[in-house]
Amino acid sequence: MEETKQSSHYVKLTKDQSPLEDITPGELNQPIEVPQLAVRKCPECRQPLPESYAPPADEPWMTGIFGCAEDRESCLTGLFCPCVLFGRNVERLKEDTPWTTPCICHAICVEGGISLAIATVSAASFLPAVDPGTVCLIFEGLLFAWWLCGIQTGQVRQTLQKKYHLKNSPCNACCVHCCLHWCALCQEHREMKGRLSDGIFSEMTVVNPPPVQEMKSTDDKEIPETSSANNNDHTDLEMQAL
């Protein structure tokens, strides 16, 4: 028991035995800066970037937000069938996604919400028995659904901006779709159509390969004769029973 008591004794340092410089609490646990580890990394793939790397500057859009009349086809499609135009934009941007899926989602959320709002206004004006509180509640739900649709379509616009390094013009992508949804759809369609058009590719010359030439020697002619002679020798053999 005495040995255990002696081994469990702690030695208390007095002020005279302590170091001359007082150490503040937490001073020894400070992080160390290592220059080799301070490397810039790509925000997408987290790969280290060289020191000479410079991010590409944001480019302006080829057409403005109100330039819908520059492309008559997309303007008419976006005016009467915006769901079809949205589906085509998503299909061009994401090749593995068919245009029908985003088209149906857009038709249910946007066109369906607009139809429900018109029906609610008509019912409130022609049917006085409708409760005004119910009408306000329906309109609040429609505004919330419109805000969610603006976020979803704004994400598609942000993907397009990241792909071509485009600016936030005239403002954030979600705000653009919430305020100017149809103009934004037409602008995105014109942007992808202009960047993926056939006119940007240079003309290619088609070069036909030369015909295949075969070389025949005299040895090739003698091979069939020798092979036929060998075949005759084999045919002359007769088998006799022992």
C-alpha positions in Angstrom: 0.0 0.0 0.0 2.8 2.4 0.8 4.4 1.8 -2.7 1.1 2.7 -4.4 0.7 5.8 -2.3 4.2 6.9 -3.2 3.7 6.3 -6.9 0.4 8.2 -7.0 2.0 11.4 -5.5 2.0 14.4 -7.9 4.9 16.8 -7.9 3.7 20.4 -7.6 5.9 23.0 -9.3 6.4 26.1 -7.3 6.7 29.5 -8.8 10.5 29.3 -8.5 10.6 26.1 -10.6 8.3 27.4 -13.3 9.7 28.9 -16.6 10.6 32.5 -16.6 8.1 33.3 -19.4 4.5 32.7 -18.4 2.5 30.6 -21.0 -1.0 31.7 -21.5 -3.7 29.0 -21.8 -4.2 27.7 -25.3 -1.0 29.3 -26.6 0.6 25.9 -27.5 -2.5 24.7 -29.4 -2.4 27.3 -32.2 -2.7 26.0 -35.8 0.5 25.9 -37.9 0.4 27.4 -41.4 2.0 25.1 -44.0 2.6 26.9 -47.3 2.5 23.6 -49.3 -1.1 23.0 -48.1 -2.4 26.4 -48.9 -3.4 25.6 -52.5 -6.4 26.8 -54.3 -8.9 24.1 -55.2 -11.6 23.9 -57.8 -15.0 24.5 -56.1 -16.6 21.8 -58.4 -14.2 18.9 -58.3 -11.9 20.0 -55.4 -8.8 19.4 -57.4 -5.7 21.6 -56.8 -5.2 24.4 -59.2 -1.9 25.8 -60.5 -0.7 29.2 -59.4 -1.0 30.6 -62.9 -4.7 29.6 -63.1 -7.1 32.5 -63.6 -10.9 31.8 -63.6 -12.7 32.7 -66.8 -14.4 36.1 -66.8 -18.2 36.2 -67.0 -19.4 36.8 -70.5 -22.4 38.9 -71.5 -25.5 37.2 -73.0 -25.7 37.2 -76.8 -29.2 38.8 -76.6 -31.0 40.9 -74.0 -33.8 39.8 -71.8 -36.3 41.8 -73.8 -35.0 40.6 -77.2 -37.8 38.1 -77.7 -38.7 39.5 -81.2 -35.2 38.5 -82.5 -36.3 34.9 -82.8 -39.9 34.7 -83.9 -40.2 30.9 -83.5 -39.1 30.8 -79.9 -41.2 33.9 -79.1 -44.4 32.3 -80.4 -43.6 29.0 -78.6 -42.8 30.8 -75.4 -46.0 32.9 -75.6 -48.5 30.1 -76.3 -46.6 26.9 -75.1 -44.0 27.9 -72.6 -43.9 24.4 -71.2 -42.7 23.1 -74.6 -40.0 25.8 -74.8 -38.8 25.0 -71.3 -38.6 21.2 -72.1 -36.5 22.0 -75.2 -34.2 24.1 -73.1 -33.7 21.4 -70.5 -33.2 18.8 -73.2 -30.4 20.8 -74.9 -28.8 21.5 -71.6 -29.0 18.0 -70.2 -28.8 15.4 -73.0 -29.9 12.5 -70.8 -33.2 14.2 -69.9 -36.0 14.0 -72.5 -38.0 17.2 -73.1 -41.3 15.6 -72.2 -40.6 15.3 -68.5 -39.8 19.0 -67.7 -42.6 20.0 -70.2 -45.2 18.1 -68.2 -43.9 19.4 -64.9 -44.0 23.0 -66.2 -47.5 22.5 -67.6 -48.8 21.2 -64.3 -47.1 23.8 -62.0 -47.1 27.0 -64.1 -50.0 26.6 -66.5 -52.1 24.7 -64.0 -51.5 27.4 -61.4 -52.4 30.2 -63.8 -55.6 28.3 -64.7 -56.5 27.8 -61.1 -55.9 31.5 -60.4 -58.2 32.6 -63.2 -60.9 30.1 -62.0 -60.6 31.5 -58.5 -61.0 35.1 -59.7 -64.0 34.1 -61.8 -65.7 32.3 -59.0 -65.1 35.1 -56.6 -66.6 37.7 -59.0 -69.6 35.8 -60.3 -70.4 33.8 -57.1 -70.8 36.1 -54.1 -71.3 33.2 -51.8 -67.6 32.3 -52.0 -65.7 33.1 -48.7 -63.1 35.9 -49.2 -60.8 34.1 -46.7 -60.8 31.0 -48.9 -59.9 33.1 -52.0 -57.0 34.7 -50.1 -55.8 31.4 -48.9 -55.8 30.0 -52.5 -53.9 33.1 -53.8 -51.3 32.7 -51.1 -50.8 29.0 -52.1 -50.5 30.0 -55.7 -47.9 32.7 -54.9 -45.9 30.1 -52.9 -46.1 27.6 -55.8 -45.0 30.3 -58.2 -42.0 31.1 -56.0 -41.1 27.4 -56.0 -41.4 27.2 -59.8 -39.1 30.3 -60.0 -36.5 28.5 -58.0 -36.7 25.4 -60.1 -36.5 27.2 -63.4 -33.8 29.5 -62.0 -31.6 26.5 -61.3 -31.8 25.6 -64.9 -30.7 29.1 -65.8 -27.8 28.9 -63.3 -26.7 25.7 -64.9 -26.6 27.4 -68.3 -24.7 30.3 -66.8 -22.1 28.0 -65.3 -21.7 26.1 -68.6 -21.0 29.2 -70.7 -19.8 31.5 -67.9 -22.6 34.0 -68.3 -23.3 37.0 -66.1 -26.3 37.4 -63.7 -28.2 39.6 -66.1 -30.3 41.6 -65.3 -30.3 40.1 -61.7 -30.3 36.7 -60.0 -31.5 33.8 -62.0 -34.4 32.9 -59.6 -35.6 36.6 -59.5 -35.5 36.7 -63.3 -37.8 33.7 -63.6 -40.1 34.9 -60.9 -40.6 38.4 -62.5 -39.8 37.8 -66.2 -40.4 34.0 -66.7 -41.4 34.0 -70.4 -38.7 36.5 -71.4 -36.1 34.4 -69.6 -37.2 31.2 -71.4 -36.9 32.9 -74.8 -33.5 34.4 -73.9 -32.1 31.0 -72.7 -33.4 29.3 -75.9 -31.8 32.0 -78.1 -28.5 31.7 -76.2 -28.3 27.9 -76.6 -29.4 28.1 -80.2 -26.8 30.7 -81.0 -24.0 28.8 -79.4 -24.9 25.4 -80.8 -25.8 26.6 -84.3 -24.2 25.1 -87.4 -22.7 28.4 -88.4 -20.1 28.4 -85.6 -18.4 25.3 -87.0 -15.8 25.7 -89.7 -16.3 24.0 -93.0 -14.5 20.7 -93.3 -13.0 19.3 -96.5 -13.8 15.7 -97.2 -10.7 13.7 -98.4 -11.4 10.3 -100.0 -8.7 7.7 -99.2 -6.7 6.2 -102.1 -7.8 2.8 -103.5 -6.2 -0.2 -102.0 -3.4 -1.7 -104.1 -2.5 -5.3 -104.1 0.8 -6.8 -105.3 0.9 -10.3 -106.8 4.1 -12.3 -107.4 4.8 -15.3 -109.5 5.1 -17.5 -106.4 1.4 -17.0 -105.8 0.6 -18.5 -109.2 2.7 -21.5 -108.6 1.1 -22.3 -105.2 -2.3 -23.4 -106.7 -0.5 -25.8 -109.1 1.6 -27.4 -106.4 -1.4 -27.7 -104.2 -3.4 -29.4 -106.9 -0.5 -31.8 -107.6 -0.4 -32.7 -104.0 -4.1 -33.3 -104.0 -3.7 -35.7 -107.0 -1.0 -37.6 -105.2 -3.3 -38.0 -102.2 -6.1 -39.2 -104.4 -4.0 -41.9 -106.1 -3.5 -43.7 -102.8 -5.5 -46.8 -102.2 -6.2 -48.5 -98.9 -6.0 -52.3 -98.8 -7.4 -54.5 -96.1 -4.9 -56.6 -94.2 
